[in-house]
Amino acid sequence: MRTLALVADDGTITFFCHPDIDSPSLFASLIDETKGGSFKFAAKNGSGRSNTRQMYLPDTNILITRFLHDSGIGEVSDFMPIDGTGRIIRRAKAITAAIDFELDMTPRPDYGRVAAEIEEIEGGLSITWEGEESPVYIYASFPLEVADGRITAKLTLAEGDDAHIVLCPGRKDSPVIDEAYVGDAFRKTRDHWHKWVNRGKYPMFWRELVVRSALTLKLLTSANHGSIAAAATFGLPEVPGGERNWDYRYCWVRDAAFTLYSLSRLGYYDEAENFIHFLMERAVEDGAHGLQIMYGMDGRAELEETELDHLDGYAGSRPVRIGNGAYSQLQLDIYGEFMDAVYISTKARGKPAYSVWIKLARMIDWVCENWRRKDHGIWESRGEPKEFLSSRLMCWVALDRGLRMALDESLPANIEEWRRERDEIQRTILEEFWNPEIGAFTQFKGSTTLDAVVLLMPLVKFINPRDPLWTSTLKAVRRELVHDCLVYRYKNSDENDDGLDGNEGAFTICSFWYVEALARTGYVAEARLLFEKLHTYANHLGLYSEELSTAGDHLGNFPQALTHLSLISAAIWLDRALNGDRQDPHHFEFSMLEDPDGLF
């Protein structure tokens, strides 16, 4: 919960940033096989058939890669201890027969821009480079060889034997790294994740999928700062070979707030309190709204966008960008998403501290004065600012949740002004964003285009899912944006130009929003079928990227918080619908074969 690593199914760490998730990469062969650097530790197949399998140890973030060969079975376990050291521990074991293992590590620090210097130290190796502030130390239970900037090894383990290698960012061995430490760290890490999962409240159906999504979201949180990353990577393209390549290793207020909403529904509230504290530290004291759309994981405000011209890019997708220029955009939706998360947390944990509430109230006062402004919308369009439905809707949410908290908890607030502005926002949405010709609420004021963000309207309780305006909108979304279970967030056109070339894939978060909207509107059978279909698009470990191609390929950065949080929300609501839960005021019961409005 400081940084993380991606492990390919051949046992290679292809992506790892050091020492934090938004720090420069040490291994990034995922982005450039030659210049990115990698860390392979795998069983070697002598001859005959071979195969690999990966699994997570149930209810943990401990990854096991199994190598199935005619000559025997070997496996490598990968995990990061929860002791704050930031280490990566890789442990190999021969399961059946004697197994040959090979190690090949090529560090390429600072996004591959500088050379690594590898030197022997007592008991291991050190990796340093020009400008580094936090060197890396390597310790192994077997001999390592160094040549031409690479660390290699070959070893044979008898059946039942194991060996380990430990990557230690920024500090030498303390405590001593030996077999006893590795075994103890494994048990403590396993027990930590088991205890965390056991604290949650999971749905009856799809528990395993929801648990994996929750564990993934937890990995994207910062134990040091309380911030939450939107995704683990940079440079993974939305369009292979195109320019839609972004850096998502930062804390988007939108993504983090949605994450907190999902984790809170599972009973995890500590994360919400930590994030609220993180965001309140960003807010100014003297009346300004004090929020930008994203921050560095340590809270830094400037995220200058630059291009790494020396990297080839994933599948030739260039430019490879780090930083994110969208940080300076105005996106009004963030206030609604944040206030909804605070509201959910308050319902579980009680009245917020007065000092926190004062800042929240100032924020809502600012929304009252600024909700009419044009902005770049929830998808941070790089086209011209507009009056987006997403921004107008979430400003309504901000005021609505602020009002509820003030009234429920007897907190000081400008009640009359908040109520007046909230109701005015509702009027403008219903009158100015409704297009009778297409029978739907449109993407921005005066447009004829649709945006899948409209699926949030019943989810945030803006509209009754039985309202004819909503059911008509749902039909339009199905007609224009839905292909089986895949949902596109919008279609580029002359009217709606997002400022970028290429057509992106289906947005997985929108697909799960669609499932939940169907269930809330009463189409439970259809929602369940599409939900099950969406599961087939997950990778072999139950993980999702941001988008999906028509062939089912994962597009965009990975793993993506928005996708996993929307899966959780959809699963919980669909589970409640299938179990006949009456707690939600928007619950309606229909025959599984009934189609109340002829939608399907």
LINGITA-V533948 format. One record per residue. PHI is phi as a letter, one per 30 degrees, with the letter a starting at -180 (* if undefined). Layout:
PHI + PHI
This chain:
* + b + b + a + b + c + c + d + d + c + i + c + d + c + a + a + c + b + c + c + d + c + d + e + d + c + b + a + d + d + c + a + d + d + c + d + j + a + b + c + b + a + d + c + c + d + a + i + d + a + a + b + b + b + a + c + e + e + i + b + c + c + c + b + c + c + c + c + c + e + d + l + b + b + b + b + c + b + a + c + d + c + c + i + d + i + d + c + c + b + b + c + b + d + d + b + i + d + b + d + c + b + b + b + c + b + d + b + d + h + h + i + c + b + d + c + c + c + b + d + b + d + i + a + b + c + c + b + a + d + i + d + c + b + d + c + c + b + b + b + d + b + d + c + c + b + a + h + i + b + c + b + a + b + b + b + c + d + e + j + d + b + b + b + b + b + c + c + d + i + a + d + d + a + d + e + c + b + d + d + d + d + d + d + d + d + d + d + d + e + d + e + d + d + d + d + d + d + d + d + c + c + d + d + d + i + e + d + d + d + d + d + d + d + d + d + d + d + d + d + d + c + d + d + c + i + d + b + d + d + a + d + b + b + i + d + d + d + b + e + i + c + c + d + b + b + c + c + d + b + c + d + e + e + d + d + d + d + d + d + d + d + d + d + d + c + j + c + c + d + d + d + d + d + d + e + d + e + d + d + d + d + d + d + c + c + j + d + d + i + b + c + d + a + b + d + d + c + j + d + c + c + b + e + d + b + c + c + d + d + c + d + i + d + h + i + d + b + d + d + c + b + i + a + d + d + d + c + d + c + b + d + d + d + d + d + d + d + d + d + d + d + d + d + d + d + d + d + c + j + e + d + e + e + d + d + d + e + d + d + d + d + d + d + e + d + d + e + d + b + d + d + d + d + b + c + i + d + c + h + e + c + d + d + d + b + d + d + e + e + d + d + d + d + d + d + d + e + d + d + d + d + d + d + d + d + d + d + c + h + c + d + a + d + e + d + d + d + d + d + d + e + d + d + d + d + d + d + d + d + c + c + c + d + c + d + d + c + i + a + d + c + d + b + e + i + c + c + c + c + b + d + d + d + d + d + e + d + d + c + i + d + b + d + d + c + d + e + d + d + d + d + d + d + d + d + d + d + d + c + c + c + b + h + c + c + b + c + d + a + c + d + a + d + d + b + c + d + i + b + d + j + c + d + d + d + d + d + d + d + d + d + e + d + e + d + d + d + d + d + d + j + c + d + d + d + d + d + d + d + d + d + d + d + d + d + c + d + d + d + c + i + c + b + c + d + b + b + d + d + c + i + d + d + b + i + d + a + d + c + d + e + d + d + d + d + d + e + d + d + d + d + d + d + d + d + d + d + c + i + d + c + d + d + d + c + d + b + c + b + e + d + c + d + b + e + c + i + d + c
